[in-house]
Amino acid sequence: MSEQFQDIVLASASPRRRELLAQVGIKTMVSPSEVDESVLIAESPEAHVIRLSCAKAMEVAERPEQPGRWFIGSDTVVVRDDVILGKPADAAGAAAMLGSLAGRSHRVISGYAVHDRLSGRTLSAAITTRVFFKDLTSREIEGYIATGEPFDKAGAYAIQGIGAFMVPRIEGSYTNVVGLPLCEVIAALEELGALEMFGRTD
């Protein structure tokens, strides 16, 4: 791939999202959005993540001083029995979340939005992955919490970290669980003219 990504902006402070894009060779500017994610309205989890993803991309794109042309916004939630699980406030909250996920499946839903500031087009969608947890002992839950990993993670775990020991299988996109559905985001970037992954050969 050529060096063609100087105009792509990631509207997120998440190092995981930046690393996912970098692993496939997409270099981005990082300009975290200032969208208030605490505002909740009556909507489905899918609508929730799409709304926030679009808001994040647009908020950064509308800054007069912000360079770049294509803006990527994303939001990820963990959903158990139609309840959105946020980040645990403390060890007790983390233990309760992990205990409620143990031995069963839940959904991880990531929204994404790619906005082209030049054309005004925005492509967005929500991608769902089903994640299965093994049964967890109280010792495993306590030990995992002691690592500190659960505290800044929705659902109190990180599949790309130590939390992988709890996940025997998933159905759907792995990168979606990490925080950004790469396949779909790359397709959106290509459709909007931001990149060609392997260029033309003719």
BAFI-3210 file (N, C-alpha, C; in Angstrom, 3 decimals, decimal comma, padded with zeros to 6 digits):
// residues 202
n [1|2|3|4|5|6|7|8|9|10|11|12|13|14|15|16|17|18|19|20|21|22|23|24|25|26|27|28|29|30|31|32|33|34|35|36|37|38|39|40|41|42|43|44|45|46|47|48|49|50|51|52|53|54|55|56|57|58|59|60|61|62|63|64|65|66|67|68|69|70|71|72|73|74|75|76|77|78|79|80|81|82|83|84|85|86|87|88|89|90|91|92|93|94|95|96|97|98|99|100|101|102|103|104|105|106|107|108|109|110|111|112|113|114|115|116|117|118|119|120|121|122|123|124|125|126|127|128|129|130|131|132|133|134|135|136|137|138|139|140|141|142|143|144|145|146|147|148|149|150|151|152|153|154|155|156|157|158|159|160|161|162|163|164|165|166|167|168|169|170|171|172|173|174|175|176|177|178|179|180|181|182|183|184|185|186|187|188|189|190|191|192|193|194|195|196|197|198|199|200|201|202]
n.u [000,836|000,404|001,680|-000,895|-002,536|-002,605|-004,713|-006,671|-008,542|-008,750|-011,297|-010,981|-009,705|-008,860|-006,351|-006,465|-008,115|-006,601|-004,322|-005,414|-006,062|-003,490|-002,263|-003,049|-001,834|-002,858|-002,385|-003,193|-004,233|-004,809|-007,483|-009,189|-012,693|-015,042|-017,519|-020,317|-020,761|-022,413|-025,030|-028,130|-030,687|-033,942|-033,419|-032,318|-029,491|-027,977|-028,746|-027,844|-024,983|-024,426|-025,407|-023,680|-021,209|-021,435|-021,818|-019,354|-017,510|-018,456|-018,285|-015,528|-014,835|-016,100|-014,616|-013,057|-010,278|-009,270|-007,284|-007,472|-009,502|-011,141|-013,044|-013,130|-015,390|-016,281|-018,006|-018,411|-020,317|-021,143|-023,538|-025,852|-028,548|-030,146|-029,363|-027,203|-023,856|-021,625|-018,440|-016,918|-017,322|-015,905|-014,165|-016,129|-018,219|-017,038|-016,733|-019,391|-020,288|-018,626|-019,350|-021,991|-021,697|-020,389|-020,168|-021,980|-023,375|-022,913|-023,542|-021,375|-021,415|-020,396|-020,417|-019,727|-018,628|-017,807|-016,866|-016,804|-015,428|-015,218|-017,073|-019,315|-020,551|-021,514|-020,805|-022,181|-022,710|-023,775|-022,122|-022,348|-021,068|-021,096|-020,118|-018,711|-018,443|-016,524|-017,372|-016,709|-014,635|-014,772|-012,244|-010,879|-012,224|-011,620|-008,836|-008,473|-009,584|-007,741|-005,603|-006,111|-007,028|-009,853|-010,988|-011,160|-012,700|-015,507|-018,007|-016,172|-013,917|-011,146|-010,775|-008,511|-006,518|-005,471|-007,928|-008,611|-008,448|-010,896|-012,586|-013,822|-014,814|-015,999|-018,639|-018,540|-017,004|-013,713|-012,133|-014,112|-014,917|-012,692|-012,882|-013,231|-014,702|-012,841|-012,924|-015,313|-014,968|-012,711|-013,800|-015,670|-013,959|-012,671|-014,843|-015,462|-013,301|-010,964|-008,814|-007,037|-006,661|-004,810|-004,254|-004,400|-003,860|-003,883]
n.v [-001,190|002,269|005,381|006,843|007,816|010,178|011,909|010,709|010,583|009,522|009,633|009,177|008,307|005,826|003,495|000,923|000,930|002,521|000,905|-001,359|-000,356|000,354|-002,130|-003,160|-001,506|001,072|004,310|006,882|010,201|011,185|012,448|012,867|012,726|014,961|014,249|013,814|010,910|010,026|010,706|009,319|007,875|006,581|003,888|001,277|-000,944|-001,085|001,220|003,063|002,807|003,488|006,108|007,427|006,929|008,324|010,898|011,351|011,268|013,421|015,578|016,004|016,428|018,826|020,765|023,791|024,150|021,655|019,431|017,144|014,760|012,402|010,970|008,898|007,504|005,670|003,346|001,115|-001,403|-003,698|-006,175|-007,753|-009,791|-007,786|-005,613|-002,924|-003,100|-001,141|000,338|-001,065|000,368|-000,235|-002,848|-004,564|-004,091|-004,996|-007,712|-008,479|-008,063|-009,846|-012,251|-012,401|-012,820|-015,218|-018,570|-018,408|-016,743|-013,478|-010,310|-008,306|-005,152|-003,047|000,165|002,033|004,924|006,523|009,499|011,651|014,613|016,234|015,416|015,180|012,807|010,098|006,949|004,374|001,855|-000,893|-003,550|-006,878|-009,197|-012,396|-013,475|-016,040|-017,107|-019,138|-021,192|-019,592|-019,611|-018,336|-017,708|-017,354|-015,090|-013,199|-013,189|-012,246|-009,680|-008,585|-008,095|-005,660|-005,166|-005,184|-002,651|-000,396|-001,229|-001,982|-004,141|-005,330|-006,761|-007,694|-008,966|-009,104|-009,166|-010,328|-011,312|-013,092|-015,694|-016,453|-016,878|-019,194|-019,299|-017,342|-015,870|-014,353|-011,158|-010,770|-008,419|-006,602|-007,074|-006,219|-003,517|-002,216|-002,829|-004,026|-005,026|-004,000|-001,248|-000,718|-001,326|000,758|002,993|002,513|002,701|005,382|006,525|006,875|005,139|002,473|-000,765|-002,562|-001,391|-000,695|-003,090|-003,127]
n.w [000,000|-000,643|000,758|001,816|003,721|005,155|005,440|006,948|009,843|013,148|015,344|018,159|021,368|021,902|022,280|021,333|019,070|017,360|017,129|015,863|013,295|012,511|012,336|009,954|008,263|008,040|008,589|010,839|011,779|015,138|016,812|019,466|020,099|021,710|022,484|024,581|026,108|028,056|027,826|027,593|025,628|024,746|022,935|020,700|021,358|019,007|017,575|019,406|019,389|016,747|016,626|018,452|017,223|014,784|015,810|017,071|014,924|013,381|015,158|015,451|012,774|012,254|013,473|012,933|012,764|012,402|010,622|007,783|005,932|005,922|008,499|011,277|013,453|016,392|018,532|021,234|022,809|025,446|025,666|027,649|027,915|026,766|028,245|028,543|029,369|031,069|031,924|034,792|038,042|040,289|042,139|043,110|041,347|038,982|039,595|039,803|037,166|035,674|036,859|036,024|033,336|033,098|031,921|029,823|026,903|025,392|023,759|021,795|020,559|018,079|016,814|013,851|012,062|009,107|007,891|005,140|004,717|002,492|000,478|002,017|002,593|004,727|005,969|007,859|010,380|012,492|014,043|015,139|017,458|018,881|022,010|023,906|027,208|029,413|032,296|035,364|038,207|041,580|042,398|039,983|038,988|040,992|040,783|038,169|038,334|040,076|038,407|037,331|034,799|034,120|034,657|032,922|030,870|028,895|030,072|031,678|030,801|028,648|025,564|024,033|025,827|029,028|029,593|027,606|028,481|029,344|027,232|025,221|022,617|019,813|017,852|014,931|014,222|015,350|015,681|016,058|018,678|020,034|019,504|017,050|014,013|011,692|008,997|007,909|008,316|006,733|004,223|004,041|004,029|001,609|-000,171|000,073|-001,065|000,344|000,480|-001,206|-000,573|-001,756|-004,095|-007,684|-010,255|-012,970]
ca.u [000,000|001,151|001,468|-002,048|-003,468|-002,387|-005,962|-007,618|-008,503|-009,457|-011,914|-011,025|-008,469|-008,613|-005,148|-006,804|-008,603|-005,455|-003,463|-006,073|-005,852|-002,058|-001,827|-003,301|-001,088|-003,565|-001,910|-004,198|-004,117|-005,716|-008,096|-010,320|-013,907|-015,472|-018,940|-020,741|-021,310|-023,283|-026,418|-028,839|-032,054|-034,587|-033,020|-031,693|-028,032|-027,432|-028,959|-026,994|-023,583|-024,364|-025,585|-022,460|-020,129|-021,632|-021,596|-017,916|-016,862|-018,883|-017,793|-014,138|-014,800|-016,625|-013,681|-012,472|-008,820|-008,893|-006,930|-007,950|-010,689|-012,014|-013,091|-013,646|-015,916|-016,693|-018,447|-018,600|-021,014|-021,354|-024,966|-026,282|-030,006|-030,638|-028,860|-025,863|-022,909|-020,562|-017,197|-017,197|-016,859|-015,001|-013,949|-017,408|-018,940|-016,386|-017,056|-020,796|-020,376|-017,989|-020,184|-023,209|-021,321|-019,758|-020,916|-023,046|-022,952|-023,426|-023,243|-020,575|-021,893|-019,592|-020,837|-018,673|-019,048|-016,724|-017,402|-015,969|-015,725|-015,276|-018,327|-020,427|-021,119|-021,157|-021,198|-022,204|-023,422|-023,462|-021,702|-022,542|-020,339|-021,509|-018,950|-019,040|-017,561|-016,536|-017,711|-015,607|-014,628|-014,581|-010,806|-010,527|-012,757|-010,828|-007,494|-008,511|-009,792|-006,490|-004,669|-006,480|-007,477|-011,273|-011,568|-011,460|-013,254|-016,936|-018,217|-015,129|-012,900|-010,486|-010,515|-007,163|-005,575|-005,543|-009,300|-008,769|-008,544|-012,306|-013,395|-013,525|-015,140|-016,868|-019,308|-018,490|-015,730|-012,858|-011,731|-015,293|-014,898|-011,594|-013,370|-013,416|-014,869|-011,888|-013,342|-016,352|-014,411|-011,857|-014,691|-016,229|-012,889|-012,460|-015,993|-015,409|-012,122|-009,863|-007,679|-007,154|-005,788|-003,693|-004,068|-004,778|-002,773|-003,981]
ca.v [000,000|003,519|006,275|007,605|007,897|011,354|012,644|009,910|011,001|008,664|010,493|008,330|008,218|004,408|002,932|-000,339|001,227|002,988|-000,250|-002,213|000,248|000,303|-003,493|-003,415|-000,516|002,342|005,319|007,915|011,225|010,903|013,633|012,340|013,537|015,426|013,931|013,321|009,572|009,688|011,026|008,116|008,035|005,290|003,390|-000,038|-000,864|-000,821|002,642|003,791|002,871|004,229|007,527|007,957|006,877|009,454|012,142|011,506|011,613|014,751|016,600|016,298|016,955|020,186|021,715|024,566|024,034|020,246|018,947|015,815|014,665|011,296|010,923|007,624|007,460|004,314|003,143|-000,312|-001,751|-005,101|-006,306|-009,023|-009,796|-006,468|-004,587|-002,464|-003,087|-000,156|000,026|-001,215|001,482|-000,733|-004,298|-005,246|-003,997|-005,888|-009,089|-008,719|-008,189|-011,085|-013,357|-012,461|-013,258|-016,533|-019,755|-018,105|-015,843|-012,110|-009,639|-007,092|-004,389|-001,864|001,024|002,818|005,926|007,133|010,721|012,331|016,034|016,888|015,099|015,220|011,467|009,343|005,543|003,904|000,605|-001,566|-004,939|-007,654|-010,449|-013,118|-013,930|-017,093|-017,227|-020,393|-021,037|-018,977|-019,779|-017,073|-017,446|-016,801|-013,731|-012,345|-013,064|-011,380|-008,308|-008,137|-007,622|-004,285|-005,046|-004,953|-001,395|000,590|-002,022|-002,285|-005,539|-005,709|-007,685|-007,386|-010,226|-009,052|-009,172|-011,490|-011,808|-014,156|-017,019|-016,735|-016,910|-020,370|-019,076|-016,227|-015,962|-013,039|-010,454|-010,605|-007,027|-005,921|-007,206|-005,362|-002,156|-001,623|-003,877|-003,608|-005,366|-003,069|000,109|-000,637|-001,253|002,105|003,891|002,299|003,229|006,846|006,978|007,200|004,244|001,188|-001,603|-003,124|-000,616|-001,286|-003,851|-003,058]
ca.w [000,000|-000,685|001,883|001,356|004,826|005,972|005,603|007,715|011,246|014,092|016,363|019,348|022,142|022,180|021,654|020,674|017,720|016,576|016,859|014,878|011,985|012,191|012,029|008,534|007,502|007,903|009,532|011,046|012,802|016,251|017,416|020,235|020,141|023,023|022,595|025,887|025,928|029,183|027,496|027,160|025,169|024,494|021,624|020,740|021,438|017,674|017,300|020,360|018,953|015,485|016,946|019,052|016,230|013,876|016,552|017,300|013,656|012,954|016,091|015,108|011,400|012,229|014,078|011,826|012,710|012,292|009,286|007,417|005,096|006,327|009,958|011,762|014,809|016,768|019,908|021,500|024,043|025,783|025,946|028,246|028,106|026,352|029,158|028,179|030,479|030,905|032,619|036,226|038,869|041,323|042,094|043,309|040,085|038,021|039,970|039,458|035,710|035,232|037,324|035,211|031,989|033,162|031,542|028,874|025,835|025,371|022,496|021,730|019,408|017,767|015,727|013,213|011,091|008,340|007,284|004,154|004,872|001,193|-000,204|002,955|002,789|005,924|005,974|009,241|010,643|013,752|013,832|016,366|017,667|020,081|022,762|024,872|028,379|030,158|033,710|036,101|039,660|042,298|042,411|038,676|038,911|041,888|040,225|036,988|038,806|040,691|037,371|036,991|033,409|033,876|035,118|031,871|029,770|028,927|030,389|032,647|030,295|027,380|024,868|023,480|026,938|029,912|029,548|026,610|029,115|029,657|026,005|024,396|021,219|019,453|016,558|014,319|014,059|016,532|015,862|016,570|020,135|020,501|019,493|015,731|012,998|010,659|007,637|007,474|008,277|005,548|003,064|004,001|003,600|000,177|-000,909|000,116|-001,782|001,252|000,275|-001,885|000,244|-002,520|-005,316|-008,972|-010,883|-014,424]
c.u [000,876|000,860|000,337|-003,003|-003,332|-003,662|-007,026|-007,441|-009,329|-009,973|-012,073|-009,672|-008,060|-007,339|-005,442|-007,296|-007,456|-004,552|-004,090|-005,884|-004,395|-001,628|-002,120|-002,700|-001,773|-003,106|-002,936|-003,657|-005,112|-006,178|-009,329|-011,516|-014,217|-016,968|-019,234|-021,435|-022,276|-024,753|-027,095|-030,255|-032,630|-034,285|-032,392|-030,185|-027,393|-027,578|-028,057|-025,566|-023,430|-024,477|-024,294|-021,297|-020,231|-021,349|-020,109|-017,205|-017,199|-018,344|-016,359|-014,051|-015,238|-015,722|-012,965|-010,971|-008,337|-008,521|-007,514|-009,207|-011,659|-011,906|-013,793|-014,107|-016,375|-017,132|-018,776|-019,334|-021,064|-022,800|-025,269|-027,770|-030,599|-030,269|-027,443|-024,995|-021,801|-019,277|-017,479|-016,597|-015,833|-014,906|-015,254|-018,236|-018,364|-016,737|-018,495|-020,964|-019,823|-018,805|-021,434|-022,937|-020,816|-020,712|-022,010|-022,511|-023,547|-023,053|-022,297|-020,957|-021,021|-020,235|-019,624|-019,320|-017,796|-017,326|-016,375|-016,333|-015,879|-016,622|-019,545|-021,063|-020,628|-021,676|-021,118|-022,998|-023,055|-023,181|-021,791|-021,715|-020,864|-020,263|-019,402|-017,984|-017,640|-017,071|-016,494|-015,738|-014,431|-013,101|-010,347|-011,003|-011,922|-009,421|-007,449|-008,708|-008,501|-005,463|-004,934|-007,053|-008,962|-011,746|-011,817|-012,034|-014,750|-017,120|-017,170|-014,148|-012,329|-010,126|-009,100|-006,096|-005,661|-006,923|-009,551|-008,929|-009,991|-013,139|-013,041|-013,843|-015,974|-017,555|-019,344|-017,087|-014,970|-012,504|-012,898|-015,315|-013,796|-012,008|-013,572|-013,559|-014,056|-012,380|-014,330|-015,821|-013,520|-012,717|-015,302|-015,192|-012,626|-013,615|-015,971|-014,151|-010,931|-008,639|-008,053|-006,165|-004,590|-003,519|-004,517|-003,566|-002,831|-003,440]
c.v [001,246|004,344|007,244|007,973|009,177|012,145|011,864|010,236|010,035|009,533|009,730|008,342|006,774|003,919|001,642|-000,090|001,703|001,822|-001,187|-001,662|000,138|-001,097|-003,887|-002,300|000,817|003,297|006,438|009,023|010,860|012,216|013,167|013,292|013,932|015,212|013,359|011,973|009,182|009,968|009,788|008,472|006,649|004,850|002,010|000,111|-000,546|000,654|003,504|003,929|003,604|005,732|008,121|007,960|008,055|010,773|012,397|011,942|013,048|015,846|016,998|016,936|018,411|021,203|022,473|024,358|022,607|019,870|017,568|015,870|013,593|011,107|009,650|007,782|006,049|004,288|001,670|-000,506|-003,268|-005,224|-007,705|-008,929|-008,411|-005,343|-004,215|-002,411|-002,082|-000,622|-000,075|-000,068|001,038|-002,255|-005,061|-005,221|-004,910|-007,338|-009,424|-008,898|-009,518|-012,304|-013,522|-012,937|-014,697|-017,644|-019,530|-017,175|-014,451|-011,512|-008,467|-006,387|-003,154|-001,113|001,689|003,827|006,459|008,304|011,342|013,816|016,738|016,658|015,228|013,870|010,856|007,923|005,030|002,613|000,122|-003,034|-005,675|-008,930|-011,102|-013,732|-014,927|-017,126|-018,646|-020,129|-020,495|-019,265|-018,414|-016,713|-016,843|-015,354|-012,780|-012,123|-012,141|-009,927|-007,744|-007,670|-006,163|-004,111|-004,709|-003,515|-000,341|-000,096|-002,217|-003,774|-006,120|-006,750|-007,178|-008,694|-010,279|-009,081|-010,461|-012,120|-012,883|-015,530|-017,415|-017,077|-018,127|-020,170|-017,814|-016,569|-014,560|-012,463|-010,321|-009,144|-006,182|-005,944|-006,330|-003,890|-001,503|-002,733|-003,534|-003,860|-004,334|-001,637|000,290|-000,529|000,144|003,119|003,753|002,891|004,757|007,413|007,327|006,353|003,128|000,269|-002,130|-002,457|-001,353|-001,996|-003,755|-001,725]
c.w [000,000|000,558|001,519|002,484|005,649|006,220|006,362|009,197|012,081|015,230|017,670|020,037|022,394|021,499|020,913|019,253|016,828|016,187|015,827|013,468|011,567|011,779|010,588|007,670|007,307|008,994|009,628|011,939|013,897|016,859|018,179|020,232|021,578|023,211|023,976|025,708|027,037|028,904|026,918|026,732|024,902|023,068|021,786|020,904|020,090|017,320|018,180|019,834|017,622|015,753|017,503|018,063|015,270|014,577|016,768|016,022|013,252|013,860|015,765|013,721|011,335|012,925|012,965|011,662|012,464|010,862|009,031|006,581|005,572|007,837|010,408|013,205|015,126|018,224|020,085|022,815|024,197|026,252|026,470|028,542|027,838|027,319|028,736|029,419|030,181|031,555|034,116|037,031|039,900|041,216|042,264|042,039|039,037|038,314|039,595|037,955|035,236|035,655|036,479|033,791|031,961|032,727|030,522|027,793|026,044|024,025|022,723|020,433|019,238|016,617|015,114|012,281|010,419|007,575|006,346|004,185|003,530|000,508|000,702|003,227|004,103|005,769|007,404|009,347|012,035|013,460|015,170|016,353|018,938|020,725|023,819|025,977|028,939|031,564|034,439|037,589|040,308|042,345|041,086|038,545|039,767|041,327|039,026|037,396|039,397|039,659|037,000|035,597|033,249|034,007|034,051|030,642|029,951|029,155|031,296|032,121|028,984|026,696|024,310|024,566|027,725|029,864|028,520|027,251|029,382|028,433|025,144|022,924|021,057|018,142|015,969|014,320|015,375|016,756|016,355|018,090|020,730|020,460|018,154|014,698|011,747|009,244|007,104|007,386|007,048|004,286|002,923|003,538|002,101|-000,636|-000,976|-000,535|-000,909|001,009|-000,670|-001,211|-000,518|-003,871|-006,553|-009,592|-012,410|-014,949]
res [m|s|e|q|f|q|d|i|v|l|a|s|a|s|p|r|r|r|e|l|l|a|q|v|g|i|k|t|m|v|s|p|s|e|v|d|e|s|v|l|i|a|e|s|p|e|a|h|v|i|r|l|s|c|a|k|a|m|e|v|a|e|r|p|e|q|p|g|r|w|f|i|g|s|d|t|v|v|v|r|d|d|v|i|l|g|k|p|a|d|a|a|g|a|a|a|m|l|g|s|l|a|g|r|s|h|r|v|i|s|g|y|a|v|h|d|r|l|s|g|r|t|l|s|a|a|i|t|t|r|v|f|f|k|d|l|t|s|r|e|i|e|g|y|i|a|t|g|e|p|f|d|k|a|g|a|y|a|i|q|g|i|g|a|f|m|v|p|r|i|e|g|s|y|t|n|v|v|g|l|p|l|c|e|v|i|a|a|l|e|e|l|g|a|l|e|m|f|g|r|t|d]
***
